Amino acid sequence: MTEATQTKCACNPCLCNVSLETAVLKDGKGYCSQACADGHPNGQVCGRSGCNCAA
């Protein structure tokens, strides 16, 4: 059995996968960026290329 090393960002509209080692953790969930973890204050985007999850 192999162990997962990546997961989808917990931000619902976000398309990013995130490494479990580098994820921003909040409330037991992994996010690809602080903007996603914080719920996109002031419309901040996650900053990943090709993803505009706060737009």
C-alpha positions as CSV (number, residue, x, y, z in Angstrom):
1,M,0.0,0.0,0.0
2,T,1.4,3.4,-1.0
3,E,1.0,6.5,1.1
4,A,-0.4,9.7,-0.6
5,T,2.0,12.6,-0.8
6,Q,-0.3,15.1,-2.5
7,T,-3.9,16.1,-2.1
8,K,-6.3,18.6,-3.7
9,C,-6.3,22.0,-2.0
10,A,-9.2,22.2,0.5
11,C,-10.4,25.5,-1.1
12,N,-13.4,24.3,-3.0
13,P,-13.0,26.2,-6.3
14,C,-9.2,25.8,-6.3
15,L,-7.8,23.4,-8.9
16,C,-4.4,23.0,-7.3
17,N,-2.8,19.9,-5.8
18,V,-0.6,20.5,-2.8
19,S,2.2,18.5,-1.2
20,L,1.3,17.3,2.3
21,E,4.8,18.4,3.4
22,T,4.4,22.0,2.2
23,A,0.6,22.6,2.6
24,V,-0.7,25.5,4.7
25,L,-2.6,23.7,7.4
26,K,-5.7,25.2,8.9
27,D,-8.5,23.5,10.9
28,G,-7.0,20.1,9.9
29,K,-7.1,20.8,6.2
30,G,-4.3,21.4,3.6
31,Y,-4.3,24.4,1.4
32,C,-1.9,25.4,-1.4
33,S,-1.5,29.0,-0.1
34,Q,-2.3,31.3,2.8
35,A,-4.9,33.1,0.7
36,C,-6.9,29.9,0.3
37,A,-6.5,29.0,3.9
38,D,-7.8,32.4,5.0
39,G,-10.8,32.3,2.7
40,H,-9.4,34.8,0.1
41,P,-9.6,38.1,2.1
42,N,-10.0,41.1,-0.2
43,G,-10.3,38.8,-3.2
44,Q,-6.7,37.5,-3.0
45,V,-6.0,34.7,-5.4
46,C,-3.9,31.7,-4.5
47,G,-1.1,32.8,-6.9
48,R,-0.7,29.4,-8.6
49,S,-0.3,29.6,-12.4
50,G,-3.6,28.9,-14.2
51,C,-5.7,28.9,-11.0
52,N,-7.9,31.9,-10.3
53,C,-10.0,30.4,-7.5
54,A,-10.9,33.8,-5.9
55,A,-11.8,35.4,-9.1
